């Protein structure tokens, strides 16, 4: 899941140059108004899972992994980046 988070940040940086900076946190990106709602929502789900596991010490189970994979798939489709 952590790798999905890193990949998602790379995707965001590629689609919104200047938004991701060295000190930008996942939480800040998850709330960034410069992201379209669908992309923000998908990224937020991945970021929350990483926070829960990495900082909360809870393991990622198969269901959480699948939810993050689904969120990443949603993040990478062009319609997630369309302005509404």
N, CA, C and O atoms as a GROMACS GRO file, in nm:
protein
  336
    1UNK      N    1   0.083  -0.118   0.000
    1UNK     CA    2   0.000   0.000   0.000
    1UNK      C    3   0.088   0.125   0.000
    1UNK      O    4   0.055   0.225  -0.064
    2UNK      N    5   0.197   0.118   0.071
    2UNK     CA    6   0.290   0.231   0.074
    2UNK      C    7   0.345   0.258  -0.066
    2UNK      O    8   0.360   0.373  -0.106
    3UNK      N    9   0.374   0.152  -0.140
    3UNK     CA   10   0.422   0.168  -0.277
    3UNK      C   11   0.314   0.232  -0.365
    3UNK      O   12   0.345   0.316  -0.450
    4UNK      N   13   0.188   0.193  -0.345
    4UNK     CA   14   0.078   0.256  -0.419
    4UNK      C   15   0.072   0.405  -0.388
    4UNK      O   16   0.043   0.487  -0.476
    5UNK      N   17   0.097   0.440  -0.263
    5UNK     CA   18   0.097   0.581  -0.225
    5UNK      C   19   0.208   0.657  -0.299
    5UNK      O   20   0.184   0.764  -0.354
    6UNK      N   21   0.328   0.601  -0.301
    6UNK     CA   22   0.439   0.666  -0.372
    6UNK      C   23   0.407   0.682  -0.520
    6UNK      O   24   0.432   0.787  -0.579
    7UNK      N   25   0.353   0.577  -0.578
    7UNK     CA   26   0.318   0.582  -0.720
    7UNK      C   27   0.209   0.687  -0.745
    7UNK      O   28   0.212   0.758  -0.845
    8UNK      N   29   0.114   0.695  -0.655
    8UNK     CA   30   0.006   0.794  -0.668
    8UNK      C   31   0.061   0.936  -0.661
    8UNK      O   32   0.017   1.023  -0.736
    9UNK      N   33   0.156   0.958  -0.573
    9UNK     CA   34   0.218   1.091  -0.562
    9UNK      C   35   0.290   1.124  -0.693
    9UNK      O   36   0.283   1.238  -0.740
   10UNK      N   37   0.358   1.027  -0.751
   10UNK     CA   38   0.423   1.048  -0.881
   10UNK      C   39   0.320   1.082  -0.988
   10UNK      O   40   0.343   1.171  -1.070
   11UNK      N   41   0.208   1.012  -0.987
   11UNK     CA   42   0.102   1.040  -1.084
   11UNK      C   43   0.048   1.182  -1.068
   11UNK      O   44   0.027   1.254  -1.166
   12UNK      N   45   0.028   1.222  -0.944
   12UNK     CA   46  -0.022   1.358  -0.917
   12UNK      C   47   0.080   1.461  -0.965
   12UNK      O   48   0.043   1.560  -1.028
   13UNK      N   49   0.206   1.438  -0.934
   13UNK     CA   50   0.311   1.532  -0.976
   13UNK      C   51   0.316   1.544  -1.128
   13UNK      O   52   0.341   1.652  -1.181
   14UNK      N   53   0.294   1.435  -1.196
   14UNK     CA   54   0.296   1.438  -1.342
   14UNK      C   55   0.177   1.511  -1.401
   14UNK      O   56   0.188   1.574  -1.506
   15UNK      N   57   0.064   1.502  -1.335
   15UNK     CA   58  -0.058   1.564  -1.387
   15UNK      C   59  -0.080   1.707  -1.337
   15UNK      O   60  -0.148   1.786  -1.402
   16UNK      N   61  -0.023   1.738  -1.223
   16UNK     CA   62  -0.036   1.872  -1.166
   16UNK      C   63   0.101   1.922  -1.124
   16UNK      O   64   0.132   1.929  -1.005
   17UNK      N   65   0.186   1.959  -1.224
   17UNK     CA   66   0.321   2.007  -1.192
   17UNK      C   67   0.316   2.123  -1.091
   17UNK      O   68   0.232   2.213  -1.101
   18UNK      N   69   0.406   2.118  -0.996
   18UNK     CA   70   0.415   2.222  -0.894
   18UNK      C   71   0.334   2.194  -0.770
   18UNK      O   72   0.356   2.258  -0.667
   19UNK      N   73   0.239   2.102  -0.777
   19UNK     CA   74   0.155   2.073  -0.660
   19UNK      C   75   0.233   1.993  -0.554
   19UNK      O   76   0.220   2.020  -0.435
   20UNK      N   77   0.311   1.898  -0.598
   20UNK     CA   78   0.388   1.815  -0.506
   20UNK      C   79   0.525   1.877  -0.486
   20UNK      O   80   0.602   1.895  -0.580
   21UNK      N   81   0.553   1.910  -0.362
   21UNK     CA   82   0.684   1.966  -0.326
   21UNK      C   83   0.748   1.874  -0.223
   21UNK      O   84   0.680   1.789  -0.166
   22UNK      N   85   0.878   1.888  -0.197
   22UNK     CA   86   0.946   1.796  -0.106
   22UNK      C   87   0.879   1.783   0.032
   22UNK      O   88   0.881   1.674   0.089
   23UNK      N   89   0.823   1.888   0.085
   23UNK     CA   90   0.766   1.882   0.220
   23UNK      C   91   0.614   1.856   0.220
   23UNK      O   92   0.551   1.858   0.326
   24UNK      N   93   0.556   1.833   0.103
   24UNK     CA   94   0.412   1.811   0.096
   24UNK      C   95   0.378   1.676   0.158
   24UNK      O   96   0.437   1.574   0.122
   25UNK      N   97   0.283   1.676   0.249
   25UNK     CA   98   0.240   1.551   0.312
   25UNK      C   99   0.127   1.488   0.233
   25UNK      O  100   0.060   1.553   0.153
   26UNK      N  101   0.109   1.360   0.255
   26UNK     CA  102  -0.003   1.290   0.192
   26UNK      C  103  -0.136   1.349   0.236
   26UNK      O  104  -0.229   1.361   0.156
   27UNK      N  105  -0.144   1.386   0.360
   27UNK     CA  106  -0.268   1.446   0.412
   27UNK      C  107  -0.298   1.577   0.340
   27UNK      O  108  -0.413   1.605   0.307
   28UNK      N  109  -0.194   1.658   0.317
   28UNK     CA  110  -0.213   1.784   0.245
   28UNK      C  111  -0.257   1.758   0.101
   28UNK      O  112  -0.346   1.826   0.050
   29UNK      N  113  -0.196   1.660   0.036
   29UNK     CA  114  -0.237   1.627  -0.100
   29UNK      C  115  -0.380   1.575  -0.106
   29UNK      O  116  -0.454   1.606  -0.199
   30UNK      N  117  -0.418   1.496  -0.006
   30UNK     CA  118  -0.554   1.441  -0.003
   30UNK      C  119  -0.659   1.550   0.010
   30UNK      O  120  -0.776   1.528  -0.024
   31UNK      N  121  -0.620   1.666   0.058
   31UNK     CA  122  -0.714   1.776   0.072
   31UNK      C  123  -0.691   1.889  -0.028
   31UNK      O  124  -0.757   1.993  -0.020
   32UNK      N  125  -0.599   1.868  -0.121
   32UNK     CA  126  -0.563   1.973  -0.216
   32UNK      C  127  -0.680   2.007  -0.309
   32UNK      O  128  -0.731   1.920  -0.380
   33UNK      N  129  -0.719   2.130  -0.309
   33UNK     CA  130  -0.830   2.175  -0.395
   33UNK      C  131  -0.787   2.184  -0.542
   33UNK      O  132  -0.872   2.199  -0.629
   34UNK      N  133  -0.657   2.174  -0.569
   34UNK     CA  134  -0.610   2.173  -0.708
   34UNK      C  135  -0.630   2.038  -0.775
   34UNK      O  136  -0.610   2.025  -0.896
   35UNK      N  137  -0.671   1.939  -0.697
   35UNK     CA  138  -0.702   1.807  -0.755
   35UNK      C  139  -0.852   1.799  -0.781
   35UNK      O  140  -0.932   1.845  -0.700
   36UNK      N  141  -0.890   1.740  -0.894
   36UNK     CA  142  -1.032   1.716  -0.915
   36UNK      C  143  -1.086   1.623  -0.806
   36UNK      O  144  -1.012   1.542  -0.750
   37UNK      N  145  -1.214   1.634  -0.777
   37UNK     CA  146  -1.274   1.558  -0.668
   37UNK      C  147  -1.251   1.408  -0.674
   37UNK      O  148  -1.220   1.346  -0.573
   38UNK      N  149  -1.266   1.348  -0.793
   38UNK     CA  150  -1.249   1.202  -0.805
   38UNK      C  151  -1.106   1.161  -0.773
   38UNK      O  152  -1.084   1.062  -0.704
   39UNK      N  153  -1.009   1.237  -0.822
   39UNK     CA  154  -0.868   1.206  -0.795
   39UNK      C  155  -0.837   1.227  -0.647
   39UNK      O  156  -0.766   1.148  -0.586
   40UNK      N  157  -0.889   1.335  -0.591
   40UNK     CA  158  -0.866   1.366  -0.449
   40UNK      C  159  -0.924   1.255  -0.360
   40UNK      O  160  -0.859   1.212  -0.264
   41UNK      N  161  -1.044   1.210  -0.393
   41UNK     CA  162  -1.108   1.103  -0.314
   41UNK      C  163  -1.028   0.973  -0.322
   41UNK      O  164  -1.003   0.909  -0.220
   42UNK      N  165  -0.989   0.934  -0.443
   42UNK     CA  166  -0.914   0.810  -0.461
   42UNK      C  167  -0.781   0.816  -0.387
   42UNK      O  168  -0.744   0.722  -0.318
   43UNK      N  169  -0.709   0.927  -0.402
   43UNK     CA  170  -0.581   0.941  -0.334
   43UNK      C  171  -0.601   0.942  -0.182
   43UNK      O  172  -0.521   0.882  -0.109
   44UNK      N  173  -0.704   1.007  -0.136
   44UNK     CA  174  -0.731   1.013   0.008
   44UNK      C  175  -0.752   0.876   0.069
   44UNK      O  176  -0.708   0.850   0.182
   45UNK      N  177  -0.818   0.788  -0.003
   45UNK     CA  178  -0.839   0.652   0.050
   45UNK      C  179  -0.707   0.577   0.064
   45UNK      O  180  -0.687   0.505   0.162
   46UNK      N  181  -0.618   0.595  -0.031
   46UNK     CA  182  -0.486   0.531  -0.021
   46UNK      C  183  -0.407   0.592   0.094
   46UNK      O  184  -0.347   0.520   0.174
   47UNK      N  185  -0.407   0.723   0.103
   47UNK     CA  186  -0.331   0.792   0.209
   47UNK      C  187  -0.379   0.750   0.347
   47UNK      O  188  -0.298   0.728   0.437
   48UNK      N  189  -0.511   0.740   0.365
   48UNK     CA  190  -0.564   0.698   0.497
   48UNK      C  191  -0.520   0.557   0.533
   48UNK      O  192  -0.485   0.530   0.648
   49UNK      N  193  -0.520   0.467   0.436
   49UNK     CA  194  -0.477   0.330   0.463
   49UNK      C  195  -0.331   0.327   0.505
   49UNK      O  196  -0.294   0.252   0.596
   50UNK      N  197  -0.248   0.407   0.440
   50UNK     CA  198  -0.106   0.411   0.476
   50UNK      C  199  -0.090   0.470   0.616
   50UNK      O  200  -0.010   0.419   0.695
   51UNK      N  201  -0.162   0.576   0.647
   51UNK     CA  202  -0.154   0.633   0.782
   51UNK      C  203  -0.192   0.531   0.888
   51UNK      O  204  -0.124   0.519   0.990
   52UNK      N  205  -0.299   0.459   0.863
   52UNK     CA  206  -0.346   0.358   0.960
   52UNK      C  207  -0.242   0.249   0.980
   52UNK      O  208  -0.219   0.204   1.092
   53UNK      N  209  -0.180   0.206   0.870
   53UNK     CA  210  -0.084   0.096   0.884
   53UNK      C  211   0.053   0.144   0.929
   53UNK      O  212   0.111   0.089   1.022
   54UNK      N  213   0.104   0.247   0.863
   54UNK     CA  214   0.240   0.291   0.893
   54UNK      C  215   0.250   0.360   1.028
   54UNK      O  216   0.340   0.332   1.106
   55UNK      N  217   0.157   0.451   1.055
   55UNK     CA  218   0.163   0.527   1.179
   55UNK      C  219   0.074   0.471   1.289
   55UNK      O  220   0.099   0.493   1.407
   56UNK      N  221  -0.029   0.399   1.250
   56UNK     CA  222  -0.120   0.342   1.348
   56UNK      C  223  -0.084   0.201   1.389
   56UNK      O  224  -0.138   0.147   1.486
   57UNK      N  225   0.009   0.140   1.316
   57UNK     CA  226   0.056   0.007   1.352
   57UNK      C  227  -0.040  -0.106   1.322
   57UNK      O  228  -0.021  -0.218   1.369
   58UNK      N  229  -0.145  -0.078   1.245
   58UNK     CA  230  -0.240  -0.184   1.211
   58UNK      C  231  -0.203  -0.245   1.077
   58UNK      O  232  -0.164  -0.174   0.984
   59UNK      N  233  -0.214  -0.376   1.066
   59UNK     CA  234  -0.178  -0.441   0.939
   59UNK      C  235  -0.282  -0.413   0.830
   59UNK      O  236  -0.399  -0.387   0.857
   60UNK      N  237  -0.236  -0.420   0.707
   60UNK     CA  238  -0.324  -0.410   0.592
   60UNK      C  239  -0.370  -0.551   0.558
   60UNK      O  240  -0.288  -0.638   0.528
   61UNK      N  241  -0.499  -0.574   0.564
   61UNK     CA  242  -0.550  -0.706   0.528
   61UNK      C  243  -0.586  -0.708   0.379
   61UNK      O  244  -0.572  -0.607   0.310
   62UNK      N  245  -0.632  -0.822   0.332
   62UNK     CA  246  -0.662  -0.838   0.190
   62UNK      C  247  -0.770  -0.740   0.144
   62UNK      O  248  -0.762  -0.687   0.034
   63UNK      N  249  -0.869  -0.717   0.226
   63UNK     CA  250  -0.977  -0.625   0.189
   63UNK      C  251  -0.925  -0.482   0.175
   63UNK      O  252  -0.961  -0.411   0.080
   64UNK      N  253  -0.841  -0.440   0.267
   64UNK     CA  254  -0.784  -0.305   0.260
   64UNK      C  255  -0.694  -0.291   0.138
   64UNK      O  256  -0.694  -0.187   0.072
   65UNK      N  257  -0.617  -0.395   0.109
   65UNK     CA  258  -0.532  -0.394  -0.009
   65UNK      C  259  -0.617  -0.378  -0.134
   65UNK      O  260  -0.586  -0.296  -0.220
   66UNK      N  261  -0.724  -0.454  -0.145
   66UNK     CA  262  -0.811  -0.445  -0.263
   66UNK      C  263  -0.875  -0.307  -0.274
   66UNK      O  264  -0.890  -0.254  -0.384
   67UNK      N  265  -0.913  -0.249  -0.162
   67UNK     CA  266  -0.970  -0.114  -0.165
   67UNK      C  267  -0.868  -0.013  -0.216
   67UNK      O  268  -0.902   0.076  -0.293
   68UNK      N  269  -0.745  -0.028  -0.175
   68UNK     CA  270  -0.639   0.062  -0.222
   68UNK      C  271  -0.608   0.039  -0.369
   68UNK      O  272  -0.584   0.135  -0.442
   69UNK      N  273  -0.608  -0.085  -0.413
   69UNK     CA  274  -0.586  -0.114  -0.555
   69UNK      C  275  -0.696  -0.052  -0.639
   69UNK      O  276  -0.671   0.004  -0.745
   70UNK      N  277  -0.819  -0.064  -0.591
   70UNK     CA  278  -0.933  -0.004  -0.662
   70UNK      C  279  -0.918   0.148  -0.666
   70UNK      O  280  -0.942   0.210  -0.770
   71UNK      N  281  -0.880   0.206  -0.554
   71UNK     CA  282  -0.861   0.351  -0.548
   71UNK      C  283  -0.752   0.394  -0.645
   71UNK      O  284  -0.767   0.496  -0.713
   72UNK      N  285  -0.643   0.319  -0.652
   72UNK     CA  286  -0.536   0.354  -0.745
   72UNK      C  287  -0.584   0.344  -0.889
   72UNK      O  288  -0.554   0.430  -0.971
   73UNK      N  289  -0.659   0.240  -0.919
   73UNK     CA  290  -0.714   0.226  -1.055
   73UNK      C  291  -0.804   0.345  -1.088
   73UNK      O  292  -0.802   0.396  -1.200
   74UNK      N  293  -0.883   0.388  -0.992
   74UNK     CA  294  -0.970   0.505  -1.013
   74UNK      C  295  -0.887   0.632  -1.034
   74UNK      O  296  -0.924   0.718  -1.114
   75UNK      N  297  -0.777   0.643  -0.962
   75UNK     CA  298  -0.691   0.761  -0.973
   75UNK      C  299  -0.626   0.772  -1.110
   75UNK      O  300  -0.600   0.883  -1.158
   76UNK      N  301  -0.599   0.661  -1.173
   76UNK     CA  302  -0.520   0.664  -1.296
   76UNK      C  303  -0.603   0.678  -1.423
   76UNK      O  304  -0.545   0.692  -1.531
   77UNK      N  305  -0.733   0.673  -1.415
   77UNK     CA  306  -0.814   0.688  -1.537
   77UNK      C  307  -0.832   0.836  -1.569
   77UNK      O  308  -0.845   0.919  -1.479
   78UNK      N  309  -0.834   0.869  -1.698
   78UNK     CA  310  -0.847   1.011  -1.735
   78UNK      C  311  -0.967   1.083  -1.676
   78UNK      O  312  -0.958   1.201  -1.643
   79UNK      N  313  -1.079   1.014  -1.662
   79UNK     CA  314  -1.198   1.084  -1.611
   79UNK      C  315  -1.180   1.133  -1.466
   79UNK      O  316  -1.249   1.225  -1.422
   80UNK      N  317  -1.088   1.072  -1.391
   80UNK     CA  318  -1.061   1.118  -1.254
   80UNK      C  319  -0.996   1.256  -1.255
   80UNK      O  320  -0.998   1.326  -1.154
   81UNK      N  321  -0.939   1.294  -1.367
   81UNK     CA  322  -0.867   1.421  -1.377
   81UNK      C  323  -0.946   1.530  -1.448
   81UNK      O  324  -0.898   1.642  -1.467
   82UNK      N  325  -1.068   1.495  -1.488
   82UNK     CA  326  -1.152   1.593  -1.554
   82UNK      C  327  -1.205   1.691  -1.451
   82UNK      O  328  -1.246   1.652  -1.342
   83UNK      N  329  -1.204   1.815  -1.485
   83UNK     CA  330  -1.259   1.918  -1.395
   83UNK      C  331  -1.410   1.911  -1.403
   83UNK      O  332  -1.468   1.902  -1.512
   84UNK      N  333  -1.474   1.914  -1.287
   84UNK     CA  334  -1.621   1.912  -1.287
   84UNK      C  335  -1.677   2.045  -1.246
   84UNK      O  336  -1.799   2.062  -1.240
   0.00000   0.00000   0.00000
